[in-house]
Amino acid sequence: MKANKTILLSVFASLVLLISVAGKTTDSSDKIKKSDKIKNMKKNNVVGTWNLISAYMDNHGKQLDILGPHPGGMVIFTEDLHFMVVINNPDIPKFVSGDRLKGTPEEYKTAVANSLGVYGTYTIDENGDFLEEHVIGSTFQNMNGSSRGRNELTEKVDGNTMMENLKIADGVSVNIVWERARSLI
């Protein structure tokens, strides 16, 4: 009986080892395929780190600063087609308590209305221009799982400037100007 258990354990251990090695080989080949795909990709015009310069809503020709006169923020587009953006109004008052878990209803409302964080993946077209984004997560839950293509969202790069336009409704859009961040190295 002991011999049968020992043989069974040895066979089980061998199978686990074989499966784990086979799995690693498959994972490595998938990584190589993805890596080759990225290397063979044409130029990506939006890749990089961009600092927020201005953000306003255009409501039928009337412009409204949506993050105050000195908006803050950054968007990062990675080479492997991920993005992350954080924007905020740095001029809003700090929480009186100094603790973000102990804000007043008005402080919470102001904080939410004056900041947004979004992350996900994006695609580019054959010219390397922005095509669409797929939101994985956001500080605004309603965006989670959403996708926006060129009909709703455009990113146009001109040198070190990127103009973002998000159509909200007929005649209403959000316009954001980004400047390519300078390398610190």
Order of alpha helices (4+ residues) and beta strands (2+ residues): alpha-beta-beta-beta-beta-alpha-beta-beta-beta-beta-beta-beta
